Amino acid sequence: MKKLLCVLFVSGIFLNVLYAQEFSVSGEFKTGVLLENEKIGNKTKNNGRMHNSDGDSGGGEGRARINMHLAINNVGLKARFQQEDFETASPFWDYAYAYADIFSSQLRISAGLLGNSPWGTGGKWLNQELETFHFGGGLVGIRFEYMPSFLDGLNIGFVLNQPDQRIMKDPAKQKFGELLQESVIGIAYEHEYFAAQASFRLDSDMDAYESKNSEGSRLAYRIEEKALNTIVNGMSICMNGYFYGIGANFNQPTFMDNWLYFVYDNPNFIANLDILFGLYETNQNVIFPVCIQYQALEFYPGFYYKFFNDFLQVGMRFGLGMEFGKGVTYKDSFYRFYMIEPQIKMNIGSNSYVSLVYNFTDSFISSQGDKSLKHSLNLRAVYTF
């Protein structure tokens, strides 16, 4: 009987997929081989490992990701299944939730393991969604999105979900008011000439059970202009940011990252400039024995030529990071790090590439002036579908 029920259940899913209005599967596979030489003081170490150092490869070895979307009339399922750390962690669902559109598709209700937020930062260096854990991974909850017909492009709503720390109070002792205090409020608006979105996560004592310290609220935003491209083809500017620990207790860390992106992409070359302004603060206590209070300013300009109808890209990226304040990594230097990174990239079709990247980084890694001189060679392979 159990086998029969299983067969009927799987058959039902198959028939729904077969007659669905929309069923799509997409994803990516990325990995690489890294050879690295690092000198710290008089000690030199060499290592080689599987690694993709493009800044968006999960645990570092690479990433295997599959996105799925099933839509039947006004209901659907969205899920992302991925593997990031190939040495220790198991594959996991980044998000997996069902949704329903009602009231002429003006209201969307989503429930499950949330992600794919309409109000996240969604950026090259920064990708934060507040209905997830601060350090990644989805949270179970219910999301309400209101998209009024009288103003096309507007999306406002809120999320009720579990606390965003893994250690929390006994669920039997949690109060409904505390659950409401873990809500996320979000707004997004997309126009022909610009787009903006922001979200704010409240915080309660539900996840301060062990440490007795509230982590504070969180804020994420993204602002993107679309008008420059109508004047200068290929030009775009975007800004996003993330604030952690707003209103936190004295012993909790707080920080913010703000990124500004300039991109000019034409048929012959790509020029870009990424700028970070960050502020970081932890007070000295049992958990954080060292007081860290500083501001960071980082610049990453890059320039890449295109050859043979963009089959080949050759260029270089630079990086310079500076710190200001009482807790700087090394107070006697105007920089914390600088790096040089030439790259040769071969595009194979429109959805895959292979690249060879050399990187040299000179950085201070402690307040005592310990210095790291690092050379690396990274062969990357990426396939998307």
Residue pairs with C-beta under 8 A, 6 or more apart in sequence:
16 70
16 72
17 23
17 70
19 72
20 70
20 71
20 72
21 71
21 72
21 73
22 69
22 70
22 71
22 76
23 69
23 70
23 71
24 67
24 68
24 69
25 66
25 67
25 68
25 385
26 66
26 67
26 384
26 385
27 64
27 65
27 66
27 67
27 384
27 385
28 63
28 64
28 65
28 382
28 383
28 384
28 385
29 62
29 63
29 64
29 65
29 382
29 383
29 384
30 52
30 54
30 57
30 62
30 63
30 380
30 381
30 382
30 383
31 50
31 52
31 57
31 61
31 62
31 63
31 380
31 381
32 50
32 51
32 52
32 53
32 57
32 62
32 378
32 379
32 380
32 381
33 48
33 49
33 50
33 51
33 378
33 379
34 48
34 49
34 50
34 51
34 52
34 53
34 376
34 377
34 378
34 379
35 46
35 47
35 48
35 376
35 377
35 378
36 46
36 47
36 48
36 374
36 375
36 376
36 377
37 44
37 45
37 46
37 374
37 375
37 376
38 44
38 45
38 46
38 372
38 373
38 374
38 375
39 372
39 373
39 374
40 365
40 370
40 371
40 372
40 373
41 370
41 371
49 61
50 61
50 62
50 86
51 57
51 60
51 61
51 62
51 378
52 60
52 61
52 62
52 63
52 378
52 380
52 382
53 60
53 357
53 359
53 376
53 378
53 380
54 380
54 382
55 124
55 125
56 124
56 127
57 63
57 84
58 82
58 84
58 85
59 84
59 85
59 86
59 87
59 89
60 85
61 84
61 85
61 86
61 87
62 86
63 82
63 83
63 84
64 82
64 83
64 91
65 80
65 81
65 82
65 83
65 94
66 80
66 81
66 82
67 78
67 79
67 80
68 77
68 78
68 79
68 80
68 81
69 76
69 77
69 78
70 76
70 77
70 78
74 100
74 101
74 102
74 105
75 98
75 99
75 100
75 101
76 98
76 99
76 100
77 96
77 97
77 98
77 99
78 95
78 96
78 97
78 99
78 116
79 93
79 95
79 96
79 97
80 93
80 94
80 95
80 96
80 115
80 116
81 91
81 92
81 93
81 94
81 96
82 91
82 92
82 94
83 89
83 90
83 91
83 92
92 137
93 113
93 138
94 115
94 137
94 138
95 112
95 113
95 114
95 115
95 116
95 138
96 112
96 113
96 138
97 110
97 111
97 112
97 113
97 114
97 115
97 143
98 110
98 111
98 112
99 108
99 109
99 110
99 111
100 108
100 109
101 107
101 108
102 108
102 109
104 149
105 147
106 146
106 147
106 148
106 149
107 144
107 145
107 146
107 147
108 143
108 144
108 145
108 147
109 142
109 143
109 144
109 145
110 142
110 143
110 145
111 141
111 142
111 143
112 140
113 138
113 139
113 140
114 129
114 131
114 132
114 138
114 139
114 140
114 141
114 143
114 159
114 161
115 129
115 131
115 132
115 138
116 129
117 129
117 130
117 131
117 132
117 186
117 199
118 145
118 155
118 157
118 186
118 188
118 197
119 129
119 130
119 155
119 184
119 186
119 187
119 188
119 197
119 198
119 199
119 220
120 127
120 128
120 129
120 130
120 197
120 199
120 220
120 222
121 127
121 128
121 129
121 220
121 221
121 222
121 240
121 241
121 242
122 222
122 240
123 222
123 238
123 240
123 259
123 261
124 259
124 261
124 274
125 259
125 274
125 276
126 240
126 241
126 242
126 257
126 259
128 218
128 220
128 242
129 199
129 220
130 159
130 164
130 184
130 186
130 199
130 200
130 201
130 218
130 220
131 138
131 139
131 141
131 143
131 159
131 161
131 184
131 201
132 138
132 139
132 164
133 139
133 164
133 165
133 166
134 164
134 165
134 215
134 218
134 244
139 161
139 162
139 164
140 161
140 162
141 159
141 160
141 161
141 162
142 159
142 160
142 161
143 157
143 158
143 159
143 161
144 157
144 158
144 159
145 155
145 156
145 157
146 155
146 156
146 157
147 154
147 155
148 154
153 189
153 190
153 191
154 187
154 188
154 189
155 186
155 187
155 188
155 189
155 197
156 186
156 187
156 188
157 185
157 186
157 187
158 183
158 184
158 185
158 186
159 183
159 184
159 186
160 179
160 180
160 182
160 183
161 182
161 184
162 168
162 182
163 182
163 204
163 206
163 207
164 182
164 201
164 207
164 215
164 218
165 207
165 208
165 215
167 207
167 209
167 210
167 211
168 206
168 207
168 209
169 178
169 205
169 206
169 207
169 208
169 209
170 209
174 206
177 204
178 204
178 205
178 206
179 204
179 206
180 202
181 202
181 203
181 204
181 206
182 201
182 202
182 203
182 204
182 206
182 207
183 201
183 202
184 199
184 200
184 201
184 202
185 199
185 200
185 202
186 197
186 198
186 199
186 200
187 197
187 198
187 199
188 195
188 196
188 197
188 198
189 195
189 196
189 197
191 226
192 226
193 225
193 226
193 227
194 223
194 224
194 225
194 226
194 227
195 222
195 223
195 224
195 226
196 221
196 222
196 223
196 224
197 221
197 222
198 219
198 220
198 221
198 222
199 219
199 220
199 221
200 217
200 218
200 219
201 217
201 218
201 219
202 217
203 214
203 215
203 216
203 217
203 218
203 247
204 214
205 214
207 215
208 214
208 215
208 249
211 251
211 287
213 248
213 249
213 251
213 252
214 247
214 248
214 249
214 252
215 244
215 245
215 248
215 252
216 244
216 245
216 246
216 247
216 248
216 249
216 252
216 254
217 245
217 246
217 247
218 242
218 243
218 244
218 245
218 246
219 241
219 242
219 243
219 246
220 240
220 241
220 242
220 243
221 240
221 241
222 238
222 239
222 240
223 238
223 239
223 240
224 236
224 237
224 238
224 239
225 236
225 237
225 238
226 236
228 235
228 236
228 237
229 235
229 236
232 264
233 266
234 263
234 264
234 265
234 266
235 263
235 264
236 261
236 262
236 263
236 265
237 260
237 261
237 262
237 263
238 260
238 261
238 263
239 258
239 259
239 260
239 261
240 258
240 259
241 256
241 257
241 258
241 259
242 256
242 257
243 255
243 256
244 253
244 254
244 255
244 256
245 252
245 253
245 254
245 255
246 254
248 254
250 283
251 283
251 285
251 287
251 288
253 280
253 281
253 282
253 288
254 280
254 281
254 282
255 278
255 279
255 280
255 281
256 278
256 279
257 276
257 277
257 278
258 276
258 277
258 278
259 274
259 275
259 276
260 274
260 275
260 277
261 272
261 273
261 274
261 275
262 272
262 273
262 274
263 270
263 271
263 272
264 270
264 271
264 272
267 306
267 310
268 305
268 306
269 303
269 304
269 305
269 306
269 315
270 302
270 303
270 304
270 306
270 313
270 315
271 301
271 302
271 303
271 304
272 300
272 301
272 302
273 299
273 300
273 301
273 302
274 299
274 300
274 301
275 297
275 298
275 299
275 300
276 296
276 297
276 298
276 300
277 295
277 296
277 297
278 295
278 296
278 297
278 298
279 294
279 295
279 296
280 292
280 293
280 294
280 295
280 296
280 327
281 292
281 293
281 327
282 288
282 290
282 291
282 292
282 293
283 291
284 290
284 291
290 327
291 326
291 327
292 327
293 325
293 326
293 327
294 323
294 324
294 325
294 326
294 327
294 328
294 329
295 323
295 324
295 325
296 321
296 322
296 323
296 324
296 336
297 321
297 322
297 323
297 324
298 319
298 320
298 321
298 322
299 318
299 319
299 320
299 321
300 317
300 318
300 319
301 317
301 318
302 315
302 316
302 317
302 318
303 315
303 316
304 313
304 314
304 315
304 316
304 343
304 345
305 313
305 314
305 315
306 312
306 313
307 313
307 314
310 347
311 346
311 347
312 344
312 345
312 346
312 347
313 343
313 344
313 345
313 346
313 347
314 343
314 344
314 345
315 342
315 343
316 340
316 341
316 342
316 343
317 340
317 341
317 343
318 338
318 339
318 340
318 341
319 337
319 338
319 339
319 340
319 341
319 361
320 335
320 337
320 338
320 339
321 335
321 336
321 337
321 338
321 363
322 334
322 335
322 336
323 329
323 336
328 336
328 367
329 336
329 364
329 365
329 366
329 367
330 336
330 364
330 366
330 367
330 369
331 367
332 369
333 364
335 364
336 363
336 364
337 361
337 362
337 363
337 364
338 361
338 362
338 363
339 359
339 360
339 361
339 362
339 363
340 359
340 360
341 357
341 358
341 359
341 360
342 357
342 358
343 355
343 356
343 357
343 358
344 355
344 356
345 353
345 354
345 355
345 356
346 353
346 354
346 355
347 353
348 354
351 383
351 384
351 385
352 381
352 382
352 383
352 384
353 380
353 381
353 382
354 379
354 380
354 381
354 382
355 379
355 380
356 377
356 378
356 379
356 380
357 377
357 378
357 379
357 380
358 375
358 376
358 377
358 378
359 374
359 375
359 376
359 377
359 378
360 373
360 374
360 375
361 372
361 373
361 374
362 371
362 372
362 373
362 374
363 371
363 372
363 374
364 370
364 371
364 372
365 371
365 372
